[in-house]
C-alpha cells in the first residue's frame, strides 16, 4: 500500500501546493475541485490524505472530488470557499477552479462554461469484436471500482468447492435475468474471470427489489455459495451515488435548461419562443429580476426536427431542408442576450451519427451560430462557473420506461434517478439506444455531477437525488399527430431555471 510520508501538511497559504506535491510524489494528480475540497477541510489534512491514498486504486491517475468526498466528515467542511492559493503550474488539471472565487450575491461574475469531456474527435470505434470486449471491460472495471468501496468482493473463478456453504460477495455484469417456472429469479452474472448463477428465491425479502435488475448493468451480490457456480442471494447492491445533501461546489448566476426545440417542425412553437426571448432580453417587465441573473443556457439535444428520423416525418415538417432547419434555429438562438453563454449538445434528431456517444454538431452547422456558443457532444460533462453538469439527450429513458416497473414518460426524473443509481446513462445495451463500442464507456457516471440534465421525452421532470439536481427539460414542440395517437402529452414552452449558488430549481412558463 502506498503511504503518505514525511512532515505534516500545514494549514497555511502553502498547503494547496504542498498537497499537490505530496500526491504527485505518489503518482496522483488532483482535480481542481478535489483540491478545493481538501483545502476547505478543517480536520486533519494529513489523515484525510492518508485515507484517500490508501483507498485509491493504483490505476487511478487523477483523484477527483468523489474520491475525496468519500472520506470526509461533512461537518468539518468550511462553507466558505478556500482562501488558500491553488497552484496552477504543475499540470493543466490544476488550474484554479472558478468555484474557489469568493462571491457576494450582488456581484456579477463573468460566465465561465468549460467542456470537460465528450466524444468529439475521440472516437475509437471501428465495430470489430475487440471493440466490444474493450467497451464492456471498461464498463465493468469503472463500476466495479465504485462498488468495491462498499463491498469486499471476490472474483467469480475463486468460488470453488472450498466455498460451499460460505457467504461470498461478487461484483458482476448481468448477462441475463429471468424468472423460473417456480417463480424464483435467476441472474447470470459475469466478471473477467468467469460466470455465476445467482438465485433469488421467491419468498426472499429482496425478491421485489430484484425485479429492478436489468441486463448489462453491474451489481454486487452477497449470498451463500453452493461451491458449484451458484449463489443463493441474500442482498443486492447497486453502485448508486454517495450520500450527499448538496454539492460541495458553489456557483454563481442562473442556468436555463432547455432541450428538444425541433425547429423545422410545423409544431415548433415560435410564438412561445418569441415570448421567451423577450423576457430573457429584458424587453418586457420582469419584476423578479430573474432574467438578468441568467448566465447560461444549456440545450440537451434535438435542436432541429431533422429529416427522415421516422416514417412519414415529411408531413410534420415546415422546413424540408436540414441546413435550412439549422439556419432557422440559429436565427432563433442568435437572438439570445449576448452575455449569456449558450451550450448546445445534439440529440437523435440532429445531424450527427445516430450511434451514441454523439460528437458535437459539425463545423458547417456551427458556422450558422454565434461564435461564442459552445458545441459539445452527447453525453458531455461541462462546468458552469465551477458547477459540474452532465448533459445527456436521454434516449435511454425509452429503454428504462419499457423495462422498469413504475417508470413512465410522465415522470422522466424517475428514469434519470435510475441512471444515477446504476452509475450509467444507458445501462441496457442493444435495445432502443445504439451505443458504439468505444474503448472507453462514456456513459459511466464516474463521479457525481451537481446537475444531470436530459431531454428527449418532451416532458418536464425535476427532482433531487442524493445531492444531484435531476432535471428533464421538456420541449418547444406542441403535440404532434403521432403523440396524439399515442396519448403522449408534451410539456412545451416550460423552462427549468436553476440558481447555481443555491441549486434551487423553478419552472418558467412561456405558453
Ligand atoms: Fe425530441
Boltz pocket constraint, residues with backbone or C-beta under 6 A from the ligand:
constraints:
  - pocket:
      binder: B
      contacts: [[A, 260], [A, 301], [A, 302], [A, 347], [A, 349], [A, 456], [A, 457], [A, 458]]
      max_distance: 6.0
